[in-house]
């Protein structure tokens, strides 16, 4: 499998949202976006951008830290947004049934390092703090955002 990497620096929340929007516009049903980054890195802002790229009103997107999973509809594909921050038991995470919940849509998982198994061909987004409001967003994905040539 060929992996495509892309990295960019954003200097504001709106630029982080725009980076997510750019990726969201390329996503297909069944794609999984795994988000990694420290608390306050901008993972939820990036997911707001994913929603925009899918045609969903990004004002609906909030961090699902307490509800664990949110589903957003109204765009070209539904977006299922999971936040694993409060979960530490692999069984609890498996019991969420994220694979089944997101069937037919796009799954975005914050704190993805807590997953006990990684979905096939995920798109990994790593967001790291820089100086001031700067963030480095590194995106690693299977070729062409989830598709191999000829598929």
C-alpha positions, 0 to 999 in steps of 0.5 A: 500500500502506498501512503501519501503524506501532507503537512502544513502549518496553521496559525489560527483556528479558522486555518485549522478548520480550513485544513479539515475542510480540504480533507473533508471534501475528498472523503468517501463513505467508509473513510476513517479519520484518526486524530492525534494531538494533545489537549487543545491541539485543535482536533475538534476544530479540524473535525468542524472543517471535515464537516464543512467539507462534507457539506454539514453545518460546522456550527453543529460540531462540538467536542463529544467528550461527555457524550462520546459519540455525535452524528452529524447529517445534512451533507453528502455523507453523515459524519460520526465524531467520537472522542475517546478522551474519557475512556481508558478500558479497551472493552468500553471503546470496543463496546461503542461499535464505531465500525457499525455506527459509521457504516455508510459515512465518515468516522472521525476519532479523537484520541485515536491512540486509545483504539484497540484495533485500527480500522483498515486504511485509516487517514491519520491526522497528527496535530502538534502545537507550535509557537503561539497559535501555530499548529503543525497538521500532518496527514498520512493516508493511503494513496489519494485519500483512501483509494488505490489506483484502479479501485 
